[in-house]
C-alpha cells in the first residue's frame, strides 16, 4: 500500500535536486494525507523535453488512478526555488485528479472538465493554506462569471478543445487558463455555501455546481 517515488533521470539533469525533490514530495504527501487516504500511487519525476517547458518551471499529469508524473525545467537557474514554492501545489492538483479518476467520476463534457480542474485548483488552495494557484496570476482581473456565460452554450458538449478553454490557444476569445479560473470559482462558491469536506467534494458530479445561483 506504499507510494513509490521514482526519478526518471537517464539524462542526469535531476542529480543536484534529488534530495530536495524527495524531501518536498514527502512533505507534500504529509499535507495531502490530512484530507485523503492515498496509497498505491507511483510518483515519477522527469525533466521537461526542451520546448515543452511550463512558464512556472514545473508541471504535472495524472496518468491514471495509480500514477502521477511531475516535470521540471532543469535548464532554469532557480529550479530549487521552483521546487520549494510550487511542488506542493502541483502534486496536490495531480493527486486530486487521480482520486477523482479512482472514484470513477466522468470528465467528458466541458462542464465536467471545468469542475474537475476547478476542484483540483481548489484543493491546491486548501493544502497550501489559502495560496491562490499561480495559474491565476494574470486572471484576477477577469470576470469569471462573464467567462462562464460565454462557455455556457457548450457546457454539455463532449470533446471540446482543451487548448481553447484551458490553455489559451484562442486568446481573443478566452484568456489562458480561463477554464481553470471558472472552475475554481464555481467550486469555491459551492464550498463557501455548503461547508463540505474535501472528501465529500471529490465525489461530486459537476451538475451540482452549475445548479446553484451564481453570486
ABEGO torsion letter per residue (X at the ends): XBBBBBBBAAAGAAAAAAAAAAAAAAAAAAAAAAABBBBGBBBBBBBBBBGABBAAGBBBBBABAABBBBBBBAABAAAAAAAAAAAAAAAAAAAAAAAAAAAGBBBABAAAAAAAAAAAAAAAAAAAGGBBBAAAAAAAABBAAAAAAAAAAAAABBGBBAAAAAAGABAAABBBGAAAAAAAAAAAAAAAAAGBBAAAAAABBAAAAAABBBX
